[in-house]
Amino acid sequence: MELRDHEPMWGYSLRRLSSRLGAKAWVYAIALAASSCTAPVAEEASARPSVASVAQALTDTDADGMDDDWEIQHFGDLSQSDTDDFDSDDMTNGEEFLYGFNPTIPDAFDDADGDRYPNIFEIRNGGDPNNATLLPTPTFVVDDAGGGTHLTVLDAVDAADVMNGTYQIIGIAPGVYTGAANVVGVALWSDKPKFLMIGLEGAANTIIDGGATEYGWNIYNSAVISSLTFQKTALAINVIASSCEVRLVDLLVRDNANPSYTAGVYVADVENIHIVGSTFFNNRGYTGDAEQIYIGAGAATLTNTVVWGATSGPMLATAPYGVTLTTNHSLVKGQTLSGTGNLAGTSDPRLRSDGRLRSDSPLRSAGGSVAQSRLDFDGELRPTGAPDIGVDQFNDADADGLPDGWEIATYGNTTSVDGTLDPDNDSLTNAGEYDWETDMLDPDTDGDGIMDGIEVAYGLNPRVPDADDLTTDLNGDGLLDSISIQLGYVLDQTDTDGDSVSNADEILMGTNLFREDSDGDGVPDNLDPFPLDPLISAFPVDPEDVTPPIITLTAPWYAVAQ
């Protein structure tokens, strides 16, 4: 069954979870001694019923529960059994046949139905990898408010025992998680199960916060980290997982900082790492390696991911040897990526301060189709083809420039506010106010005397009071910049109409800054002694009048002394 709902999809998962959490019964009670990334699955497979007990093959001469034609198509003969694992992805051949997967391609960590739960975690925990409405039951639930099985992430990891299943799910309820037991103390060791660590209601609502001092998580085993925000750590995620596969999906990694180390994701060792549908934003790390992502070993794949920040150092880097990097449908600031569908490193992704896309972002519909989560960090549904790049999906069914998810979350519907209107008359539509995070009902959000729309038009930030605009004359035209902007003058021109009379002097004389000949008598203002009188353009000649003229000029309050 496919995902169809265009509203946040968390509700079913949590309702189902709450109804089943009390029992805490394992779907699979499997004893597995080995815990390394390359452990065989023979013991686990032998403990499960063969596929023949749950599905009838069309033609099955070797009685292994798999159709002969399917076996020959994929294996070339009938030598493989249903309990074998031809592609070594920990899903048996019988399971791959049962669920319609390709047994020659490791796809255990793919997400066939796009419900955020990878295939093998669904199979091992009571879900259906082909049915987005039949979700698996988390092994443990972390909820710092007390509604789960554990209060901290570390407690849940410590409680997990590989004897109860090789693939376990730790669901993290919405909240902001701080302190060592949620941040630096979290380590996914190789003797633990292979975890899916997932924010139950998405990255926008589930935040791991290092408080600007703590290091983040350490990963030593195969794992999927999904639907979480990592912020204000000294290093969000450190991967040292030899011969393992790690996937980072639907993550918002932002505002992490470390002057001597990469601040976002540092990969010291891994066999494969996939970073999918994620946003790395304003992580400030050591420029000698990479500020945001460093791959030191293995094969790395970057898909539908944006890496951006205010700094100018390298955003993404790899070791000089021993690394294979594949990038598709991604944007990394300042870097040219090889692959398919990548955006130029000079492209401004136009992100809001919270990592969401603006209405004019080039990331919209620029992504590629992948067998991974189809829900963004707010729970909005991504399309099957051409999703947005990054953790946010900007759906706008009514085409008013406002994202549907934001409208529903704020107003309960998509009709109360029209993005094309400008109710506060500040020359910025509601859609523009969303993009710039300004107040739709306040024409001057930052209170600096300049309307929001005017600030945007002149490249200023409408959310930050611009003190210089109130007190200085940066272009030296004799007028405060704030007044110049409100009057519509171009700040980099001191003589807007090119009549050799400065803007400041035109203000003093009361002439038109936008007309070379203010009174329209055919004489430019700079040559017209009476620039406001169309009937006279020269002084009268009276040889007997030798009285010097008296001229009084009064400077307006907004003029600047020069």
C-alpha positions in Angstrom: 0.0 0.0 0.0 1.3 3.4 -0.9 1.4 6.6 1.1 -1.3 8.9 0.0 -2.1 11.4 2.8 -0.8 14.9 2.2 -0.9 15.9 5.9 1.5 14.9 8.6 1.6 11.1 8.9 2.7 10.6 12.5 -0.7 10.0 14.0 -1.2 6.4 12.9 2.3 5.4 14.1 1.8 6.9 17.6 -1.8 5.5 18.0 -0.6 2.1 17.0 2.4 2.4 19.2 0.4 3.4 22.2 -2.0 0.5 21.8 0.9 -2.0 21.5 3.6 -0.6 23.8 2.3 -2.1 27.0 2.6 -5.7 25.7 6.2 -5.2 24.6 6.0 -8.6 22.9 8.7 -9.3 20.3 7.4 -10.2 16.9 10.6 -12.3 16.5 12.1 -13.9 19.6 15.4 -14.7 18.0 18.6 -15.5 19.8 21.6 -14.3 17.8 25.0 -14.5 19.4 27.0 -12.7 16.7 26.8 -8.9 16.7 29.4 -7.7 14.2 28.4 -6.0 10.9 29.3 -9.1 8.9 27.6 -11.7 11.1 25.9 -14.5 9.2 22.1 -14.9 9.5 21.9 -18.6 9.4 20.9 -19.0 13.0 18.3 -16.3 12.8 17.0 -17.6 9.5 16.6 -21.2 10.9 14.5 -19.9 13.7 11.9 -18.4 11.3 9.4 -20.4 9.3 10.4 -21.0 5.7 8.6 -19.0 3.1 6.9 -22.1 1.9 4.7 -21.9 5.0 3.4 -18.5 4.1 3.4 -18.4 0.4 2.7 -20.9 -2.4 5.2 -20.8 -5.2 4.0 -21.2 -8.8 6.6 -23.9 -9.6 8.9 -25.1 -6.8 10.6 -28.4 -7.8 13.2 -28.1 -5.0 10.5 -27.4 -2.4 12.2 -24.3 -0.9 9.2 -22.0 -1.1 10.7 -20.0 -4.0 9.4 -20.0 -7.5 11.9 -21.8 -9.8 11.7 -19.2 -12.6 12.4 -16.5 -10.0 15.4 -18.4 -8.7 16.8 -19.0 -12.2 16.3 -15.3 -13.1 18.2 -14.1 -10.1 20.7 -17.0 -9.2 21.0 -18.8 -12.6 20.0 -22.1 -11.0 18.2 -23.7 -8.1 21.1 -24.1 -5.8 20.1 -21.4 -3.4 17.7 -22.2 -0.5 15.2 -20.0 1.1 17.4 -19.6 4.2 20.5 -18.6 2.3 21.4 -14.9 1.9 22.8 -14.5 -1.6 23.5 -10.7 -1.3 24.6 -10.8 2.4 22.1 -8.1 3.4 20.7 -10.2 6.3 17.4 -10.7 4.5 17.1 -14.3 3.5 16.4 -15.3 -0.1 13.0 -16.5 1.1 12.2 -13.1 2.6 13.3 -11.3 -0.6 11.1 -13.6 -2.6 8.1 -13.1 -0.3 8.3 -9.3 -0.3 9.3 -8.9 -4.0 12.8 -7.7 -3.5 15.9 -8.4 -5.6 18.0 -11.0 -3.8 21.2 -10.0 -5.6 21.1 -6.4 -4.4 21.7 -5.5 -0.7 18.5 -3.5 0.0 17.8 -4.3 3.7 18.3 -0.6 4.6 16.2 0.6 1.7 12.6 1.8 2.5 10.4 0.2 -0.2 7.1 1.8 1.0 8.6 5.1 2.0 7.2 5.0 5.6 10.6 5.9 7.2 11.2 2.3 8.4 13.8 0.4 6.4 12.8 -3.0 5.0 14.6 -5.3 7.4 13.5 -3.3 10.5 9.9 -3.8 9.3 10.3 -7.5 8.7 12.0 -8.1 12.1 9.6 -6.0 14.1 6.1 -6.8 12.8 5.7 -4.3 10.0 5.3 -4.8 6.3 8.0 -3.3 4.0 5.4 -3.0 1.2 2.6 -1.4 3.3 3.1 2.1 4.6 0.1 1.8 6.9 1.5 -1.3 8.7 4.3 0.0 10.7 6.7 -2.0 13.0 6.6 -1.7 16.7 9.6 0.1 18.2 11.6 -2.0 20.6 12.0 0.9 23.0 10.6 4.4 23.1 12.5 7.3 24.6 10.4 10.1 26.1 11.8 12.6 28.5 8.3 13.4 29.5 7.8 9.9 30.8 5.5 8.4 28.2 7.9 5.8 26.8 10.0 2.9 28.1 13.0 5.1 28.9 13.7 8.7 29.7 17.1 9.0 27.9 18.6 7.6 24.7 21.5 6.1 26.5 19.1 4.1 28.8 17.3 2.6 25.8 20.6 1.7 24.0 21.9 0.1 27.2 18.7 -1.9 27.6 18.9 -3.4 24.1 20.2 -7.0 23.9 21.2 -8.7 20.7 19.8 -11.9 22.1 16.3 -10.4 21.6 16.8 -9.6 17.9 19.6 -8.4 15.6 17.6 -5.4 14.3 15.9 -3.2 16.9 14.1 0.1 16.8 14.5 2.9 19.3 11.8 5.5 18.7 12.4 8.9 20.2 9.3 10.9 21.1 9.1 14.7 20.3 11.2 16.9 22.5 14.5 18.6 23.0 17.0 16.1 24.4 20.0 17.5 26.2 22.7 16.2 28.6 25.3 13.4 28.3 22.7 10.6 28.4 21.2 11.9 25.2 24.2 13.4 23.4 27.8 12.5 24.0 27.0 9.4 26.0 25.2 7.7 23.2 27.3 5.1 21.5 26.0 2.3 19.2 28.6 -0.4 19.9 29.3 -3.4 17.7 28.1 -5.9 20.4 24.7 -4.2 20.4 21.8 -4.8 17.9 21.8 -2.9 14.6 19.6 0.0 15.4 17.1 2.2 13.7 17.2 5.4 15.7 14.2 7.3 14.6 12.4 10.5 15.7 8.8 9.3 15.9 7.4 12.7 14.7 10.2 13.8 12.5 13.3 16.0 12.8 11.4 19.2 13.2 10.0 17.9 16.5 12.8 15.7 17.8 16.0 17.5 18.6 19.3 16.3 20.0 20.9 19.5 21.5 24.5 19.6 22.7 24.2 22.9 24.4 27.2 24.2 22.5 29.6 22.0 24.6 28.7 18.3 24.1 30.0 16.0 21.4 27.3 14.0 19.6 26.7 10.3 18.9 29.3 7.7 18.1 28.4 4.9 15.7 30.4 1.7 15.8 27.9 -0.7 14.1 25.5 -0.8 11.2 22.7 1.6 11.9 20.1 3.9 10.4 19.8 7.3 12.0 16.5 8.9 10.9 14.2 11.9 11.4 16.2 13.8 14.0 17.8 17.2 14.4 21.3 17.5 15.7 22.2 20.9 16.9 24.8 22.8 19.0 27.2 19.9 19.4 30.9 19.9 18.9 30.4 17.1 16.3 27.0 15.8 15.6 27.8 12.2 14.4 31.1 10.3 14.5 31.2 7.1 12.5 33.9 4.4 13.2 32.2 1.3 11.9 34.5 -0.9 9.9 32.8 -3.3 7.4 29.4 -1.7 8.3 26.6 0.1 6.5 25.3 3.4 8.0 22.5 5.5 6.7 21.6 9.0 7.7 18.1 9.8 6.5 15.9 12.9 6.9 18.3 14.7 9.3 18.6 18.3 10.0 22.2 18.9 11.1 22.7 22.5 12.1 24.6 25.0 14.1 27.2 22.6 15.3 30.7 24.0 15.8 34.2 22.8 16.4 37.4 24.9 15.5 39.6 21.8 15.3 37.3 19.1 13.8 34.5 18.6 11.3 31.3 19.8 13.0 28.6 17.8 11.2 29.4 14.2 10.3 32.9 12.7 10.5 33.4 9.3 9.0 36.7 7.6 10.2 35.8 4.1 9.0 32.8 2.5 7.3 32.1 0.2 4.4 29.1 2.2 3.1 27.5 5.3 4.2 24.4 6.9 2.6 23.2 10.4 3.4 19.8 10.9 2.0 17.1 13.7 2.2 19.1 15.7 4.7 20.0 19.3 5.3 23.4 20.4 6.7 23.2 24.0 7.7 25.7 26.4 9.3 27.9 23.8 10.8 31.3 25.5 11.4 34.2 23.1 11.6 37.9 22.8 10.9 38.6 24.1 7.5 41.7 21.9 7.2 39.4 18.9 6.7 35.8 20.0 6.1 33.5 22.2 7.9 30.4 20.0 7.7 31.0 16.5 6.3 34.3 14.5 6.1 34.5 11.0 4.6 37.8 9.3 5.7 37.1 5.8 4.4 34.7 3.5 2.4 32.0 4.3 -0.1 29.9 7.4 0.5 26.7 8.3 -1.3 25.0 11.8 -1.0 21.5 11.9 -2.4 18.9 14.7 -2.2 21.0 16.5 0.3 22.0 20.2 0.7 25.1 21.4 2.6 25.2 25.1 3.1 26.4 27.7 5.5 27.6 31.3 6.1 31.3 30.3 6.2 33.5 30.0 3.1 35.6 26.9 4.1 35.2 23.5 2.4 31.8 22.0 3.2 32.5 18.4 2.1 35.8 16.6 1.8 37.2 13.1 1.5 40.4 11.4 2.3 42.9 11.6 -0.6 42.7 7.8 -1.1 40.5 4.9 -0.2 37.2 6.7 -0.6 34.5 6.5 -3.3 32.1 9.4 -3.3 28.9 9.4 -5.3 26.7 12.5 -5.4 23.3 12.8 -7.0 20.6 15.6 -6.8 22.5 17.5 -4.1 23.9 20.9 -3.5 27.2 21.6 -1.6 28.2 25.2 -1.2 31.2 26.2 -3.2 31.8 22.8 -4.7 31.1 21.2 -8.1 29.7 17.7 -7.7 29.9 15.0 -10.3 26.9 12.8 -10.8 23.3 13.3 -11.8 21.0 16.3 -11.1 23.4 18.2 -8.8 23.1 21.9 -8.4 26.0 24.3 -8.9 27.8 25.1 -5.7 27.2 28.8 -6.4 23.4 28.4 -6.2 21.8 30.0 -3.1 19.5 27.3 -1.8 17.3 30.0 -0.2 16.8 28.5 3.2 15.0 30.0 6.1 16.8 30.2 9.4 15.0 27.0 10.5 16.2 25.1 7.5 12.9 25.2 5.7 12.7 26.1 2.0 11.6 29.5 0.8 9.0 29.6 -1.9 11.7 30.6 -4.5 14.2 27.9 -3.5 16.0 26.1 -6.4 15.8 23.0 -4.3 12.1 22.6 -5.0 11.4 19.6 -7.3 15.1 19.2 -7.9 15.5 15.8 -6.1 15.7 12.3 -7.5 13.6 9.3 -6.8 15.1 6.9 -4.2 13.9 3.9 -2.1 14.0 5.9 1.1 11.6 7.9 3.3 8.9 9.8 1.6 8.0 11.9 4.7 9.9 15.1 5.3 10.8 16.5 8.7 7.3 17.9 9.3 5.5 14.7 8.2 4.6 16.1 4.8 4.5 13.6 1.9 7.2 13.8 -0.7 6.2 12.9 -4.3 7.5 9.7 -5.8 9.4 11.6 -8.5 11.3 14.9 -8.2 11.0 15.6 -4.5 12.6 18.7 -3.0 16.3 18.5 -2.0 16.9 18.5 1.7 14.9 17.6 4.8 11.9 19.9 4.0 9.3 19.3 1.3 7.6 22.5 0.2 4.1 21.3 -0.9 1.8 24.1 -2.1 -1.4 22.7 -3.5 -3.2 26.0 -3.7 -0.2 27.7 -5.4 -0.2 30.8 -3.2 3.5 30.6 -2.3 2.8 29.3 1.3 3.6 25.7 2.2 0.5 23.7 2.9 2.0 22.1 6.0 2.8 25.5 7.6 -0.7 26.8 6.8 -2.3 23.7 8.3 -0.1 23.8 11.4 -0.7 27.6 11.9 -4.3 28.1 10.8 -5.7 24.6 10.5 -6.4 24.9 6.8 -4.9 26.3 3.6 -7.6 28.9 2.9 -7.4 31.3 5.8 -4.3 33.1 4.5 -3.6 33.9 0.8 0.1 34.1 0.1 -0.4 36.6 -2.7 -1.9 39.3 -0.5 -0.2 42.0 1.5 -2.4 42.9 4.5 0.1 45.1 6.2 0.9 47.1 3.0 4.7 46.8 3.4 5.4 45.8 -0.2 5.9 42.2 0.9 3.3 39.6 0.2 2.3 37.0 2.8 4.5 34.5 0.9 7.4 36.9 1.1 6.7 37.3 4.8 6.9 33.6 5.2 10.2 33.4 3.2 11.8 36.2 5.3 10.1 35.0 8.6 8.6 38.5 9.2 5.2 39.4 10.7 2.4 39.4 8.1 0.5 42.1 10.1 3.5 44.4 11.0 4.9 46.5 8.1 8.2 47.0 10.0 8.9 43.7 11.8 12.3 44.8 13.2 11.2 48.3 14.1 14.0 50.1 12.4 11.9 52.6 10.5 12.0 50.8 7.1 9.2 48.7 5.9 9.9 45.0 5.4 9.4 45.0 1.7 11.6 48.0 1.2 14.4 46.3 3.2 14.1 43.1 1.1 14.2 45.1 -2.1 17.5 46.8 -1.1 19.2 43.7 0.2 18.7 44.4 3.9 17.4 41.9 6.5 13.9 42.9 7.6 14.3 40.9 10.9 17.4 42.8 12.0 17.2 46.5 13.0 19.7 48.2 10.8 21.2 50.9 13.0 23.3 52.3 10.2 20.2 53.0 8.2 18.9 55.2 11.0 22.0 57.2 11.8 24.3 57.3 8.8 24.6 58.3 5.2 26.7 55.5 3.7 26.5 56.7 0.1 27.3 60.3 1.0 24.3 61.8 -0.8 23.4 64.1 2.1 20.4 62.0 3.2 20.0 59.4 5.9 19.9 56.0 4.2 16.6 55.1 5.9 15.0 58.2 4.5 16.4 57.6 1.0 15.0 54.1 1.0 11.6 55.2 2.0 11.6 57.9 -0.6 12.5 55.4 -3.3 16.0 56.6 -4.0 18.7 54.3 -5.2 21.3 54.1 -2.5 24.3 53.8 -4.8 23.4 56.9 -6.8 23.9 60.4 -5.3 22.3 62.1 -8.4 19.4 59.9 -9.4 18.2 61.9 -12.4 21.7 62.8 -13.6 21.2 66.6 -13.8 24.4 67.3 -11.8 22.4 68.4 -8.8 22.8 66.0 -5.9 19.8 64.3 -4.3 20.5 66.3 -1.1 20.5 69.6 -3.0 17.3 68.6 -4.9 15.7 68.0 -1.5 16.8 71.4 -0.3 15.4 73.1 -3.4 12.3 71.0 -3.5 13.0 69.8 -7.1 12.3 66.4 -8.4 15.1 63.9 -8.0 13.7 61.7 -10.8 13.4 64.5 -13.4 16.4 66.3 -15.0 14.1 69.3 -15.7 11.7 69.5 -12.7 9.6 72.4 -14.1 9.5 71.1 -17.7 10.7 74.4 -19.2 13.4 72.8 -21.3 16.3 73.9 -19.0 17.9 71.3 -16.8 17.8 72.0 -13.1 21.5 72.6 -12.8 21.3 75.5 -15.4 17.9 76.8 -14.3 18.0 79.5 -11.6 14.3 79.0 -11.2 13.9 75.2 -11.5 10.4 75.2 -10.1 9.0 78.0 -12.4 8.3 76.9 -16.0 7.8 80.6 -17.0 11.3 81.8 -16.3 14.6 80.1 -16.6 17.1 83.0 -16.4 17.7 86.0 -14.2 16.3 89.3 -15.6 18.9 91.7 -16.7 18.7 95.2 -15.0 21.9 97.1 -15.3 20.8 99.6 -12.6 20.0 96.9 -10.0 23.3 96.4 -8.1 21.7 95.1 -4.8 23.1 91.6 -4.0 20.4 89.0 -3.6 19.6 87.5 -0.2 19.1 83.7 -0.3 18.0 81.8 2.8 18.2 78.0 2.8 16.7 75.9 5.6 17.9 72.3 5.9 15.1 69.7 6.5 15.4 67.6 9.6 16.6 64.5 7.8 19.6 66.2 6.0 23.1 65.2 7.1 25.8 67.8 7.7 28.7 67.4 5.3 
